């Protein structure tokens, strides 16, 4: 990946590993946009997006990043602000819609995408870096207990459910496993690293690639 050209970095992560925070901090460090589940779901609900609607917006040459900034500023100012429109989509339609949203956002500007099967959505994308953030079970449990104020048992249940759900989702729409390291260029284990440390590891890797 060359950071001097338009790029997309995807971060897949295990729940409790801190990968989402790493993604956000990495985007800040690089001075680029950050996209995660909340942004994609917010866009889908706000604009009632289907693949057909996405094509209409593209034809209008509308900048979704500008809409994202406006939308979230509105939500900050008014927590009860209603969505403008909603659309009911099947799981298959939702997957394809999210895929189109992510690709359209990445076509507009460099960005970091956390989750949302980004590692598969962008596997053939030019100038793409795919990263997997993982951690030991004990690390993940302790982090969830601390961050979400839950018990050891509750943390284990959350991890078990989300791990299973995410793997099932990937295997349903893509012929691979999220744990197959061949899907990534860089795999980071967080047990002995802070989130800032992980960002520095990634930045060093990017700098070496950009030479």
LINCOR-V978510 format. One record per pair of residues at least 4 apart in sequence whose ideal C-beta (glycine too) atoms are under 8 Angstrom apart, sorted by the first residue. I is the first residue (numbers start at 1). GAP is how many residues later the second one is. Records with the same first field share a line. If there is no record, write none. Layout:
# LINCOR-V978510
I->GAP + GAP
This chain:
# LINCOR-V978510
1->6 + 8 + 126 + 127 + 128 + 184 + 205 + 208 + 209
2->5 + 125 + 207 + 208
3->4 + 27 + 203 + 204 + 206 + 207
4->206
5->122
6->103 + 104 + 121
7->103 + 120 + 121 + 122
8->98 + 102 + 103 + 104 + 105 + 110 + 114 + 117 + 119 + 120 + 121
9->14 + 17 + 21 + 102 + 103 + 104 + 119 + 120 + 121 + 122 + 193
10->102 + 103 + 104 + 108 + 109 + 111 + 112 + 118 + 119 + 120 + 121
11->8 + 9 + 11 + 12 + 15 + 101 + 102 + 103 + 104 + 107 + 120 + 121 + 122
12->7 + 103 + 105 + 106 + 107 + 118 + 119 + 120 + 121 + 166 + 171 + 172
13->4 + 5 + 6 + 7 + 9 + 10 + 101 + 102 + 119 + 120 + 121
14->5 + 119 + 120 + 121 + 126 + 145 + 149
15->125 + 129 + 143 + 144 + 147 + 148
16->119 + 123 + 124 + 125 + 127 + 128 + 139 + 142 + 143
17->116 + 117 + 118 + 122 + 123 + 126 + 173
18->4 + 115 + 117 + 125 + 172 + 177 + 180
19->4 + 95 + 114 + 171
20->4 + 16 + 94 + 95
21->4 + 174
22->4 + 111 + 166 + 168 + 173 + 176 + 177 + 180
23->4 + 11 + 13 + 89 + 90 + 91
24->4 + 10 + 12 + 88 + 90
25->4 + 170 + 171 + 174
26->4 + 86 + 173 + 176 + 177
27->5 + 6 + 7 + 84 + 85
28->6
29->170 + 174
30->80 + 82 + 173 + 176
32->77 + 78 + 79 + 80
33->32 + 72 + 76 + 77 + 78 + 79
34->5 + 77 + 78 + 80
35->4 + 5 + 67 + 70 + 76 + 77 + 78 + 79 + 81
36->4 + 77 + 78 + 79 + 80
37->4 + 77 + 78 + 79
38->4
39->4 + 29 + 33
40->4 + 58 + 61 + 62 + 76
41->4
42->4 + 26 + 29 + 30 + 33
43->4 + 6 + 21 + 24 + 25 + 28 + 58
44->4 + 5 + 43 + 45 + 50 + 53 + 54 + 57
45->38 + 40 + 41
46->21 + 25 + 37 + 38 + 39
47->6 + 10 + 20 + 37 + 38
48->5 + 36 + 37 + 38 + 39
49->4 + 5 + 38 + 48 + 52
50->4 + 37 + 39 + 43 + 47
51->4 + 42 + 45 + 46 + 49
52->4
53->4 + 34
54->4 + 43 + 46 + 47 + 50
55->4
56->4
57->5 + 7 + 47
58->4 + 46
62->4 + 5
63->4 + 45
64->4 + 37 + 40 + 41 + 44
65->4 + 40 + 43 + 44
66->4
67->4
68->4
69->4
70->4
71->4
72->4
73->4
74->4 + 7
75->4 + 6
77->4
89->4 + 5 + 8
90->4
91->4
92->4 + 81
93->4
94->4
95->4 + 22 + 78
96->4
97->4
98->4 + 18 + 19
99->4 + 18 + 22
100->4
101->4
102->4 + 11 + 14 + 16 + 19 + 20
103->4 + 18 + 19 + 22
104->4
105->4 + 6 + 8
106->5 + 7 + 16 + 19
113->5 + 8 + 9
114->4
116->5
117->4 + 52 + 53 + 56 + 57
118->4 + 12
119->4 + 11 + 13 + 59 + 64 + 65
120->50 + 53 + 54 + 56 + 63
121->4
122->6 + 8
123->5 + 7 + 60
129->56 + 57 + 76 + 77 + 80
130->53 + 54 + 55 + 56
131->53 + 54 + 55 + 56 + 57 + 71
132->46 + 49 + 51 + 52 + 54 + 55 + 56
133->55 + 57 + 65
134->53 + 54 + 55 + 56
135->4 + 5 + 8 + 54 + 55 + 56
136->4 + 53 + 55
137->4 + 22
138->4
139->4 + 51 + 52
140->4 + 15 + 19
141->4 + 11 + 14 + 15 + 18
142->4 + 13
143->4
144->4 + 6 + 11 + 14 + 15
145->4 + 5 + 6 + 7 + 10
148->7 + 10
150->4 + 5 + 8
151->4
152->4
153->4
154->4
155->4
156->4
157->4
158->4
159->4
160->4
161->4
162->4
163->4
164->4
165->4
166->4 + 12
167->4 + 10 + 11 + 12
168->4
169->4
170->4 + 6 + 7 + 8
171->4 + 5 + 6
176->4 + 7
178->5
181->6
186->16 + 19
188->5 + 10 + 13 + 14
189->4
190->5 + 8
193->4 + 5 + 8
194->4
195->4
196->4
197->4
198->4
199->4
200->4
201->4
202->4
203->4
204->4
205->4
206->4
207->4
